[in-house]
């Protein structure tokens, strides 16, 4: 898959089969559209193109609101789209100027002149252009003059999946990582470098790797203990993760830590990927490190029990 970080980098195609959207999470509903996109491109000898936006439009239209967090970083999204077989991914900055394009300008300047669409496939509720005033009727109205075809993924097809990026975000913010994985079709993950911590875990027999999330817009699940797998050096390990402020030691900052089972290497500075499989318990304050150690033994047992049940 070729990636372009601006529309200006893209060379117009002769037979582009395109779709447009933020596709946060690239969940089952999105996958329905993307699979159809790739199938259509193959059957017509065309090339599949996805136009997506970064930053997310809501971050530009409502910059004061810092609450919106993304299920995927832009890098994670690109990796998933490549695995689905997309030929071209255009990541264009969503700017004020872009948001002020009228529906007709959007179709002519972006879709026809820049991308070269011969077919466009969108969900029934797709909106575009200034104040989201453009929709299916505009795409159809201009299809004759500009010589492209429109395919709509109907309401029934999309709603059959009964999933949305909003539902997934809500699940993760409640710690329901298992439900989020069902919606996504893959486990939600965090990715980042291992940074130095206080090394308190190793004093009680549960050393942890502290992960730093570099993108401030990346969603972090709710505080608690989770059964996870950790990927590093092309290997996957069972592990238990902790998200929280470490109330037992009166911690002041929110940490993301993971105790990797059967693993004793130093990995400071290395990037690791943590896949969330199951929520185990909420974060609580213990009377001291000894009580915490007893609970961690139980957490490890619960994690191993969870993984044993998956086979």
N, C-alpha and C positions, 0 to 999 in steps of 0.2 A: 504494500500500500504506500502511495506517495502522499506526503504530508506537506501542506502549504500553510504558512503562518499569516498569510494575507491574501485577499482576492487578487491583488496586483501581481502576485507570484504565479498565478494560475494561467496556463496557456489554454485558450478556448479549444474545446473538443468538437469534432465533427458529429459525434453521436453520443451525447451525454445523457445518461439516465440518472436523474438527480432526486434527492430528497433534502429537506431542510429541517433543522430542529436543534434544541440544546441536548436532547438525549441523555440527560443526567441519570446515571445508573445503567443505561443501556439494558433496561429490564425486558421482561417477556413481551410487553406491548410494543416496545421499540423494536425488538428483534423480529416481530411479525412484519413490520414495515421494511426493515433492512434486508431480511431474507427475500422478500418479494422484489425489492430493488435489485439485488444481485441476480436473482432468477430472470428478471426482465432484461437486464443488461446482457446476460449470457445468451438468451434466446433471440435477441435482436442484433447481436454483434456489436453492442455498445459498450460503454465503460461506466461503471457505477461511481457516482459522486455524492458525497455528503457535505453539505454546507452547515457548519455549526459555529457557535459563537463563544468567544471568551474575551473578556469576562462575561458572565451570565447577564442577559439583558436587564434583569431586575437590579443588578448591582450598579448599573449605569443610570437607569430611570429613577431609582430610589437610593442614591448613594448614602443617605443618612442611616438607612436600615442595614445594620451589619449582621442581622440575625440569620440571613439565608446562608446555609452551609451546603456544600456539594457532596453528593454520594461518591462521585469520582473526581480525581484530579484530571486535568486535561490529558496528562500522559497515560493515566489508567484507561481513560475513555478511548484514546487512540489505539491502545493495545487490544482492547476488546473488539473494536471495529475492524482492525486488521485481521483478527482471528475469524471474524464473520465473513471475510472475503471481499471487503470493500476495496475498490481500486484507488480512489482519490478521496482524501479528507482535507477540506479547506477549513482552517480555523481562522475566522476573521474577527478582528476586534469589533465589538458592538459599541459604536460611538453615538453621540448625539446626532451627528450628521446622518449616519446610517439609519437611525431610528426615525428621522424626519422624511425619508423617502416616501413618496406617495406609492400606492399599490402599482400604478402603471409604470412609474419610474423603476420600481423594484423589479418588476417583471422584465422590462426592456433592458435596463442597464446591468442588472446582476444576473438574472437567469438566462436571458437570450444572448446579450452581447459579450458577457464575461465568461459564463460557463458553457454556453452553446447547447442548451437543453433541446433534446428531441422528445423526451418523455420526462414527466415529473410525477412523482408518487408521494402523496401526503395523506395524513389522517383527516378524517371528516371535519375536525374542529380546528384545523391549522389556520392561524391568523398571521398576517405580516403587514409591513408598511406602517406609516405614521398612525399612531394611536391604535395599532392592530386593526386598522379598518379594512384591510384586504382579506379576502378569503377565497373559497372555492369558486364562487361566481366570477371573480376577476380572472382567476387562472383559466377558466373555461372561455370567458369572453375574449381573451387575447390569444387563445390557442390557435385559432384560424389564421389571423393576420401574421402571427409569428411562426406558424408551422410546427407546433409541438403538440403532443398528446398528454392528457391528464388522466391519472388513475387515482381514484380515491379509495382509501382503506375505510370501509364503512363503520358506523358507530357500533353495530352489532359485533363486528370482527374485533374491534379494539376493546370494547367493554366485556366481551367474553372472557378476556384475560383478567379483568377486574383488578387491575394493578395500576399504580401511578407512582411517579417519583415522590410525590407528597406523602403517600401512604408508607413508602419505604423509609423516608426520613423520619416519619413519626414512629415507626417500628424501632428504628435504631436508637432514637432518643428515649425510648422506653426500655431499651436493653433487649428488645425482642429480635435478636440477631438471627435466630433460626427462621422466624417468619420472614425477615428481610431476605434471607438466602432463597427462600421459596419463591418470593416475588421476583428476585433478580435472576434466578437460575444459576447462581454461583455465590460463594460466601463473600460477604462484605470484607474489605481488607484495609489495613493501614500500612503505609510504607514509609520508611525513613531511616536515618542513620542512628546507630547506637551511641549514646552519649554517656559520660561519666555520671554516676549517681552517688548516693551517700554510702553505698555498700553495706547497708544495714541487713539486707536480705541474706547476705552470705554469712553473717554472724549467727544466724539461726538456722542455717542449712538450706536456705532457699535463695540462692543468688539470682538476681534479676538483671536483664538487659533493659535499660531505659531508652525508649524510642522518642526521637524528636520529629514532630510532623512539621515539615518546612512550609507547607501551604496553609496560610491562615484561614482560607475558605473551606478547608476539608472538614467534613462532619466527623465528630468524635462520638461514639456511642455513650450511653449514660454510665455513670460510675458503677463499679461493681467488679466481680470476678467472672471470668469467661474461660470456657474451654476453647482453645485456639490451636492452629498449626502455624509453625514458623518456617519460612523458606529462606535459606541462606546457602550460598555455594552450591546451588542446584540440588539441594537436599531438603526434605521436609521433616520436621520434628513435631511431636506432640508437645503441648505446653499449656500453661495456665497464665492468663493475663490479668493485670490489675489496672483499673482506671480510677483515679480518685486523689484526694488530698492527704492521704495517710494520717487519719485522725489519731491513730494509736500513738504516733510520735509527734503529734501536734504540727503536722506538715502545713505549709502555707501555700504551696502551688499544686496545681493539678498535674499528676504524673501519669505516664503510660509505661507500665513495666511488664516484663514477661519472664517467667521462670520456665526455661526450656529443659525438658526432660532428657536425661542421658546425653548431656552436652556439657563440655567443660573447657571450651576454647575461649580465648579473649577475642572479642569482636568489636572493640571500640572503633568507631569510625566507619564500620561496614554498614551497608544498607540491608535491611531485612524487611521481609513482607510478612505481615501477621494476618491470618485468615480467621474470622470469627465464626464459630460453629454453634455455641450454646451459652446462654446466660446461666451462671451457677448460683450467685447470691449477690445481695446488695452489700455495699461498703458499710462497715460498722466500726465503732471504736472499741478496742479491747482494753482490758485492765493493764496489760503490759505485753512485752515481747514474748513471754512464755505462753500466754493465752493465745497470742497471734500464731505462734509456732504450731500449737495444737490444731488450730483451725486450718492452717495451711496444709497440714497432713491430711485433713478431711477433704479439703479442696482438691488436692492432688488425686486422692482416691476417687472422688466424684468425677473428675476429668477423665481418668483412665476408664472408669465405668461407662461414661458417655461414649468414648471411642470404641470400647469393646462391643457396645450395643449396635454400632453402625455397620458391623461386618456380618 
